[in-house]
């Protein structure tokens, strides 16, 4: 997407300056999260980072810095501060059961 396309696609409807969007994209490029190709007079940006890696790093930082390293506090906040439907709760339960069954063993530590 071009910076203009990114600006137009922002889901929250807030007005943002074109230069603000462009600055964020340039910062993301320096961090190797996106790259660009020049088309006509505009740069077209695309994601290059692997989503799971970015989310993993973000979650680790958030759990440490916002929730004091306590993953259950993240879950508590999610459940109390967002609308969690019955289907979401079932999926969370399934994910927890799967994790518990398949997590690496703590033996030998």
Buried (B, 14 or more C-beta within 10 A) or exposed (E): BBBEEBBEEEEEEEEEEEEEBBEBBBEBBEEEBBBBEEEEEBBBBEEEBEEEEEEEEEEEEEBEEEBEEEEEEBEEEEEEEEEEEEEEEEEBEEEEEEEEEEEEEEEEE
